C-alpha cells in the first residue's frame, strides 16, 4: 500500500516553493539545497525536508545525480 499525496501545502512549503521559483526565474537555474537554505534562513536539513515534502505532494521532482536537481512540476500562486 503506497502513501497518497496530501492535497495542498503548508505555508512554509509554499514559501519554499515560491523561493525556488524566484531563484529559477532570476537565474535560469534551480537552487542547490544549500542556496535555498541560505535564502530562506533555515537549516540545510529543514530545506531538504521541505523539498522532500513538495516532491511527495507533486509540486517538485528531483533529478538523480545532479547538484541542481530540483524541477518545478507545478507552481503555487
TAWO-V845060 format. One line per field, one symbol per residue. psi: psi as a letter, one per 30 degrees, with the letter a starting at -180 (. if undefined). Layout:
# TAWO-V845060
psi: ???
This chain:
# TAWO-V845060
psi: klklkkkllleeeeeeeeeeeeeeeffgkllleeeeeeefhlleeeeeeeeeeeeefgflkkklhkeifkkkeklk.
